[in-house]
C-alpha cells in the first residue's frame, strides 16, 4: 500500500507556473508577481522594486522564513498601500507590502492576499490559474517572458510596447521580472518627432484628439514638468492637419489635436508621424485671465502690446477696406469695439482668444455616454 501511495510517475511534466503579470496603478511599470500559497507573512515587495517606484516606507527590522536570494529574508520597511492591476482582472487590487531586502522577485503575495480577495489557485497538469472575485487569469512561469506577444491586456500592453524597442539593450529588466518607462532620459534640446499611438479614423469635416508617443525620446516625468508645443510642416498628400499649439499629459498620456478638412474620412495609422514636439515654459502675467479647459489653459494677453489701437489699425486694415476707408468715425467705432473686447482678440497663431459671452452645449441622445 505504501508503494502505491509514494509512487510518482517521473515521465509526467507538471506546470510550475505560479506568477502573474501586473501593472502598477498610474505608473508605467509592469512586473511579475509570485502567488505563493506558502507565504504566511504578508504582501512583500523587493527593495529594488520599491526603489524603482520611489516608494516611501517606514523602517522596520524583522526576519521571516521564506525564500530569498541569500537564503534569508530581512524586512527593512513597511510601505504604504499599493494599487496594482493583475493581467486580465478588470478591477484594481490593493496590496499592503513590507519591503524585503534580496527578495528573488518584485512582488510576493500569499495566504493573506488570497483570503482578502477570495482568491483561489487552480492547477492542471499543463497550466495554472489564479481566480480573483470569480475571474480567472492564467499563471505564468518564472522563465516565461514578461514581454510576451500573448499579452492582450491593454493596460500592460501599452507599457510593454513602449519598451519593446529598448529591451534588446536592457535584457536584465526582463530577466528580473520588471520593466518600466520612468527612467531618467536626457531633456531633448530641439524638436522631437511624435507618432500616433493607435490607428484612428477622423470623419469628414471633423477633428479629434489623437494620443501620441515619442518613441522613448522623452520621459513622462519630463513631459509633465514642461509645456509641450506640437506643430507640423504639412506635406503633400497629408489629409489630416495637426493643429499647432500647447498640448498636455493627461493620465500619463500625451495628446495632439488633428483636423480633417476633407469631405472624405481620413485614417491615421498607428506609428504615423503626426508632427514634432518642442519643450518650453509659458510665462503667464499675473493680471492675465486664465480659463481652465480640462488640463489645457487659455491665457489672456500673453503678448504685450503697448498701443492696442495702433496694433488694431495695422491688423484690421480699415483704411484700405472699401466699406470703411472713407468713414473715419466708423473706423474709430470699430476699433473701440475690438478694444472693449480685447480678451476675445487673437494676438498670434497660438492665441485663440477668450470670451464667456457665448456658451456652447452638446446635447446627447438618451443613453449616449459621449459625443461622436
Backbone torsions as a table, in degrees:
resi	resn	phi	psi	omega
1	UNK	NA	-42.4	179.8
2	UNK	-63.9	-32.8	178.4
3	UNK	-64.9	-39.3	179.3
4	UNK	-65.8	-39.7	-178.0
5	UNK	-68.3	-41.1	-174.4
6	UNK	-87.7	-1.9	-177.6
7	UNK	-70.6	131.4	177.8
8	UNK	-125.7	131.2	177.0
9	UNK	-79.1	102.9	-175.4
10	UNK	-70.1	-14.2	-179.0
11	UNK	-86.1	-12.9	-179.5
12	UNK	-82.9	122.7	179.0
13	UNK	-100.8	113.7	-179.8
14	UNK	-95.5	151.2	179.9
15	UNK	-69.2	137.8	174.8
16	UNK	-107.9	27.9	-180.0
17	UNK	-71.9	134.0	-179.5
18	UNK	-152.7	9.0	-176.2
19	UNK	-115.1	157.3	169.0
20	UNK	-131.4	153.8	173.5
21	UNK	-84.0	142.5	178.1
22	UNK	-135.5	158.3	171.0
23	UNK	-125.4	135.9	177.9
24	UNK	-72.9	135.5	-177.8
25	UNK	-61.5	125.2	177.7
26	UNK	60.4	23.3	172.8
27	UNK	-135.3	138.6	-179.4
28	UNK	-79.8	62.2	-178.7
29	UNK	-128.1	127.3	176.5
30	UNK	-119.6	140.3	-177.9
31	UNK	-151.4	171.3	173.3
32	UNK	-97.6	140.0	177.7
33	UNK	-121.0	125.7	177.4
34	UNK	-83.1	125.3	174.2
35	UNK	-96.2	99.7	-168.3
36	UNK	-111.1	98.9	-178.7
37	UNK	-66.5	-14.6	176.8
38	UNK	-85.6	-5.7	177.1
39	UNK	-79.7	106.5	-178.9
40	UNK	-102.6	10.7	-174.7
41	UNK	-93.3	-76.3	-176.3
42	UNK	-173.4	-173.8	172.1
43	UNK	-71.5	136.0	-177.2
44	UNK	-128.9	143.8	170.8
45	UNK	-131.4	152.2	-179.9
46	UNK	-76.7	155.7	177.5
47	UNK	-62.3	-35.4	178.4
48	UNK	-62.8	-41.0	-179.8
49	UNK	-68.1	-39.9	178.1
50	UNK	-63.1	-40.6	178.3
51	UNK	-66.7	-36.8	178.2
52	UNK	-60.0	-40.6	-178.7
53	UNK	-84.7	-4.6	-174.2
54	UNK	55.4	41.4	-177.1
55	UNK	-77.1	140.4	175.6
56	UNK	-91.7	136.5	178.1
57	UNK	-146.5	150.8	179.3
58	UNK	-82.2	132.7	179.7
59	UNK	-60.8	134.1	178.0
60	UNK	-140.9	140.3	175.9
61	UNK	-116.7	114.3	-175.9
62	UNK	-162.1	147.3	177.3
63	UNK	-119.2	140.6	178.2
64	UNK	-134.2	158.9	-177.6
65	UNK	-96.0	90.1	173.8
66	UNK	-151.9	176.3	-171.3
67	UNK	-73.2	143.2	175.8
68	UNK	-153.8	164.4	-177.8
69	UNK	-59.9	-40.0	-176.6
70	UNK	-93.6	6.8	178.0
71	UNK	90.8	-7.3	177.3
72	UNK	-143.0	157.7	-177.3
73	UNK	-117.8	124.0	178.1
74	UNK	-113.6	114.1	174.7
75	UNK	-78.4	124.6	-176.5
76	UNK	-112.4	-6.1	-178.8
77	UNK	-170.0	162.1	175.1
78	UNK	-115.5	120.1	-172.5
79	UNK	-96.2	155.2	173.6
80	UNK	-66.1	156.4	179.0
81	UNK	-53.1	140.4	-175.7
82	UNK	-122.3	126.7	-179.3
83	UNK	-95.8	132.5	-178.3
84	UNK	-136.1	160.8	169.6
85	UNK	-108.9	130.0	173.1
86	UNK	-92.4	138.2	-177.4
87	UNK	-50.7	125.3	175.9
88	UNK	69.6	7.3	171.2
89	UNK	-102.1	116.4	-169.9
90	UNK	-61.7	-45.5	-172.6
91	UNK	-84.8	146.6	176.2
92	UNK	-67.9	153.3	180.0
93	UNK	-119.9	141.1	178.1
94	UNK	-108.9	129.3	173.9
95	UNK	-113.0	156.7	-177.8
96	UNK	-121.8	79.3	-165.0
97	UNK	-88.4	149.3	161.6
98	UNK	-92.2	148.7	178.0
99	UNK	-94.0	127.4	-174.2
100	UNK	-118.5	133.5	176.0
101	UNK	-79.4	133.6	176.5
102	UNK	63.7	29.6	171.9
103	UNK	-68.5	139.1	-170.3
104	UNK	-81.7	3.3	176.8
105	UNK	-153.2	161.2	-174.1
106	UNK	-60.8	-46.2	-175.7
107	UNK	-135.0	139.4	177.3
108	UNK	-133.8	119.3	176.4
109	UNK	-121.1	153.3	-174.7
110	UNK	-137.4	-141.0	-172.8
111	UNK	-60.9	-40.2	-179.2
112	UNK	-61.8	-42.6	178.7
113	UNK	-63.1	-46.5	-178.5
114	UNK	-62.7	-39.5	179.0
115	UNK	-68.4	-35.9	-177.8
116	UNK	-65.3	-34.9	-176.2
117	UNK	-114.6	21.3	179.5
118	UNK	51.3	43.8	-177.9
119	UNK	-80.9	155.6	-179.5
120	UNK	-146.6	136.6	176.1
121	UNK	-102.0	135.9	179.0
122	UNK	-128.8	125.4	-178.2
123	UNK	-119.9	128.8	173.5
124	UNK	-112.1	167.8	-177.8
125	UNK	-54.9	-34.2	-173.8
126	UNK	-115.6	-0.2	-178.9
127	UNK	-164.0	167.6	179.0
128	UNK	-139.2	162.2	-177.7
129	UNK	-138.9	147.7	168.9
130	UNK	-109.4	129.3	178.1
131	UNK	-112.1	125.0	177.3
132	UNK	-123.9	119.9	179.0
133	UNK	51.9	40.6	175.3
134	UNK	85.2	-0.5	-179.1
135	UNK	-113.0	131.3	-176.3
136	UNK	-100.0	146.7	169.4
137	UNK	-135.7	147.0	-175.5
138	UNK	-75.1	136.9	173.6
139	UNK	-80.1	149.2	177.8
140	UNK	-121.2	165.1	-179.6
141	UNK	-88.8	167.5	178.5
142	UNK	-63.8	-33.1	-177.5
143	UNK	-84.6	-15.1	-178.2
144	UNK	-66.5	140.4	-174.6
145	UNK	-63.6	134.0	174.0
146	UNK	-67.8	-35.2	-176.2
147	UNK	-97.9	43.7	-177.4
148	UNK	-69.6	147.7	174.8
149	UNK	-69.3	-12.2	-179.3
150	UNK	-79.6	-7.2	179.1
151	UNK	-68.9	120.9	-179.7
152	UNK	-113.2	-13.0	179.5
153	UNK	-68.2	115.4	-173.4
154	UNK	-62.8	-27.4	-179.1
155	UNK	-65.8	-37.7	178.8
156	UNK	-86.0	-36.7	-173.6
157	UNK	-61.1	-37.1	-178.3
158	UNK	-62.6	-44.9	179.5
159	UNK	-64.7	-42.1	-179.4
160	UNK	-63.1	-43.1	-179.3
161	UNK	-67.2	-36.7	179.2
162	UNK	-64.2	-29.5	-177.4
163	UNK	-97.1	-9.7	-172.8
164	UNK	-59.0	-34.2	-178.9
165	UNK	-70.4	-19.3	-175.4
166	UNK	-108.0	-5.7	-174.0
167	UNK	-65.5	-29.9	-179.5
168	UNK	-63.8	-29.1	179.6
169	UNK	-93.2	-7.8	179.3
170	UNK	-130.6	56.0	-175.7
171	UNK	-64.5	-24.8	-177.8
172	UNK	-65.5	-24.9	180.0
173	UNK	-66.6	-43.7	179.0
174	UNK	-70.1	-36.4	-179.6
175	UNK	-63.0	-40.8	-178.5
176	UNK	-82.5	-0.6	174.7
177	UNK	83.7	22.3	175.5
178	UNK	-148.3	143.9	170.2
179	UNK	-134.5	156.7	-177.5
180	UNK	-156.8	166.0	179.1
181	UNK	-128.3	28.3	-177.5
182	UNK	-110.3	9.1	179.8
183	UNK	-66.3	156.1	-178.5
184	UNK	-69.0	129.5	174.7
185	UNK	-120.0	148.7	178.7
186	UNK	-63.4	141.2	178.7
187	UNK	-71.7	122.2	-179.6
188	UNK	-63.5	141.4	-178.2
189	UNK	-98.4	11.6	178.6
190	UNK	-156.7	-178.2	179.6
191	UNK	-61.4	143.1	176.7
192	UNK	-124.2	142.7	-179.1
193	UNK	-70.2	147.9	177.3
194	UNK	-125.2	150.6	-172.7
195	UNK	-131.7	145.5	179.9
196	UNK	-63.8	136.7	-178.7
197	UNK	-75.3	-26.7	-176.3
198	UNK	-153.2	166.4	177.8
199	UNK	-78.4	126.3	-178.9
200	UNK	-132.4	152.3	177.3
201	UNK	-108.8	129.4	176.0
202	UNK	-109.0	113.5	-178.3
203	UNK	-60.6	162.8	178.7
204	UNK	-59.5	140.9	176.9
205	UNK	53.1	44.8	-176.0
206	UNK	-144.5	-178.5	-179.2
207	UNK	-153.1	160.9	176.6
208	UNK	-162.0	158.7	173.5
209	UNK	-78.8	137.8	-179.2
210	UNK	-125.4	125.7	176.9
211	UNK	-68.7	143.8	-179.6
212	UNK	-138.8	166.0	175.4
213	UNK	-135.8	167.9	-177.8
214	UNK	-111.7	16.5	-179.1
215	UNK	54.3	45.2	176.5
216	UNK	63.2	26.7	174.4
217	UNK	-89.9	-14.8	-176.2
218	UNK	-141.5	127.6	179.7
219	UNK	-78.8	155.8	177.1
220	UNK	-59.7	-38.7	-179.4
221	UNK	-60.4	-45.6	179.8
222	UNK	-65.3	-39.9	179.8
223	UNK	-62.6	-39.0	-178.9
224	UNK	-71.3	-21.9	-177.2
225	UNK	-96.5	4.8	-179.0
226	UNK	-132.7	160.0	167.0
227	UNK	-84.5	134.7	-175.6
228	UNK	-107.6	126.3	179.7
229	UNK	-113.3	118.6	-179.7
230	UNK	-106.4	141.9	178.1
231	UNK	-156.7	170.1	177.4
232	UNK	-157.8	137.3	170.0
233	UNK	-81.8	108.1	-176.8
234	UNK	-66.6	133.4	-178.9
235	UNK	-106.9	162.1	179.1
236	UNK	-62.5	131.7	-179.0
237	UNK	99.4	-13.9	176.8
238	UNK	-75.2	122.3	178.7
239	UNK	-98.8	-28.2	178.0
240	UNK	-97.5	128.1	-176.3
241	UNK	-101.7	125.9	175.9
242	UNK	-80.2	121.7	-178.1
243	UNK	-77.1	121.2	179.5
244	UNK	-69.9	144.4	177.2
245	UNK	156.0	-167.3	-177.9
246	UNK	-86.4	132.9	174.4
247	UNK	-121.0	176.4	-171.4
248	UNK	-146.2	162.3	173.4
249	UNK	-93.7	121.6	-179.3
250	UNK	-121.9	117.1	-177.7
251	UNK	52.7	42.0	176.7
252	UNK	77.7	9.9	179.9
253	UNK	-123.4	145.8	179.8
254	UNK	-105.8	141.9	-176.1
255	UNK	-132.0	143.3	170.3
256	UNK	-119.8	161.8	-177.0
257	UNK	-110.2	120.2	-178.0
258	UNK	-114.7	138.6	-179.1
259	UNK	-116.6	137.9	174.7
260	UNK	-113.8	99.9	-178.7
261	UNK	-83.1	-2.8	-175.4
262	UNK	-77.8	166.2	177.6
263	UNK	-89.2	-1.0	176.8
264	UNK	-117.0	152.0	178.6
265	UNK	-66.2	154.8	-179.5
266	UNK	-124.5	134.7	175.8
267	UNK	-101.9	123.7	173.4
268	UNK	-98.0	118.4	-174.7
269	UNK	-81.7	150.2	175.8
270	UNK	-62.9	130.7	-177.9
271	UNK	88.8	-2.7	-179.7
272	UNK	-73.2	135.7	177.0
273	UNK	-68.6	124.3	-179.3
274	UNK	-114.3	3.6	177.2
275	UNK	153.0	-165.4	176.8
276	UNK	-126.8	153.6	-176.2
277	UNK	-119.1	134.5	177.0
278	UNK	-123.4	136.1	179.0
279	UNK	-92.7	145.1	178.4
280	UNK	-169.0	-170.9	176.4
281	UNK	-135.1	135.1	178.6
282	UNK	-97.8	124.2	176.7
283	UNK	-84.8	126.7	-177.8
284	UNK	-112.4	125.9	178.8
285	UNK	-68.9	145.4	-178.6
286	UNK	-61.3	-32.1	-178.2
287	UNK	-86.4	-4.4	-178.7
288	UNK	-65.5	147.5	178.9
289	UNK	-96.1	126.9	-176.3
290	UNK	-112.0	133.6	178.2
291	UNK	-119.9	112.4	-177.5
292	UNK	-86.9	125.4	176.9
293	UNK	-122.5	97.4	-173.9
294	UNK	64.4	-121.1	180.0
295	UNK	-107.1	11.6	-178.4
296	UNK	-113.5	141.2	-175.7
297	UNK	-113.1	139.5	171.5
298	UNK	-113.2	123.7	-172.1
299	UNK	-116.2	131.3	179.8
300	UNK	-79.1	139.7	169.3
301	UNK	57.8	48.1	176.6
302	UNK	-71.8	-26.3	-177.0
303	UNK	-104.8	124.4	-179.7
304	UNK	-75.1	125.0	177.3
305	UNK	-124.6	103.3	-172.3
306	UNK	-61.5	-41.7	-178.3
307	UNK	-119.6	95.4	-174.5
308	UNK	-64.4	-39.7	-176.1
309	UNK	-65.8	-42.5	178.0
310	UNK	-65.5	-38.7	178.9
311	UNK	-63.3	-41.0	179.4
312	UNK	-66.9	-40.4	178.1
313	UNK	-60.6	-42.7	-178.4
314	UNK	-66.5	-38.6	-176.1
315	UNK	-82.1	-33.1	-175.3
316	UNK	-84.8	-21.0	179.9
317	UNK	52.7	42.0	-178.9
318	UNK	-65.4	-29.9	-179.7
319	UNK	-71.0	-13.7	-179.9
320	UNK	-104.7	-9.7	-177.6
321	UNK	-78.9	132.6	-176.9
322	UNK	-60.1	-28.2	-177.4
323	UNK	-82.3	-21.8	-173.1
324	UNK	-122.8	-13.6	-171.1
325	UNK	-62.1	-25.2	-178.9
326	UNK	-97.5	5.0	-175.4
327	UNK	-127.1	92.2	-177.0
328	UNK	-63.5	-42.1	-179.5
329	UNK	-62.9	-38.9	178.2
330	UNK	-64.4	-40.0	177.8
331	UNK	-60.3	-46.3	-179.5
332	UNK	-65.0	-36.5	179.0
333	UNK	-63.9	-43.7	178.7
334	UNK	-64.5	-40.2	178.5
335	UNK	-65.1	-37.9	176.3
336	UNK	-58.5	-42.7	-178.7
337	UNK	-62.5	-45.4	179.7
338	UNK	-65.3	-39.7	-178.4
339	UNK	-68.5	-37.2	178.5
340	UNK	-67.7	-25.0	179.9
341	UNK	-115.4	45.7	-172.7
342	UNK	-59.9	-33.1	-177.7
343	UNK	-63.6	-25.5	-177.8
344	UNK	-86.6	-3.8	-177.2
345	UNK	-85.5	130.5	175.9
346	UNK	-82.3	119.8	-174.9
347	UNK	-91.0	-20.5	179.2
348	UNK	-156.9	-177.2	-174.9
349	UNK	-66.5	-20.3	-177.0
350	UNK	-104.9	5.0	-179.5
351	UNK	-113.6	116.6	-176.1
352	UNK	-97.6	4.8	-180.0
353	UNK	76.1	168.7	-177.9
354	UNK	-148.9	135.8	173.6
355	UNK	-150.7	146.6	174.5
356	UNK	-112.6	14.8	-179.1
357	UNK	-78.8	-26.8	-179.8
358	UNK	-117.8	127.5	177.5
359	UNK	-117.4	134.0	-177.4
360	UNK	-107.9	149.9	177.5
361	UNK	-131.5	147.6	172.0
362	UNK	-113.7	110.0	-178.8
363	UNK	-90.5	123.8	-177.6
364	UNK	-100.8	150.4	174.0
365	UNK	-71.4	150.1	179.3
366	UNK	-54.7	130.3	178.5
367	UNK	96.8	-17.1	179.2
368	UNK	-82.4	136.0	-177.1
369	UNK	-92.3	-28.0	-178.2
370	UNK	-150.3	153.7	179.5
371	UNK	-71.2	152.8	178.4
372	UNK	-108.8	NA	NA
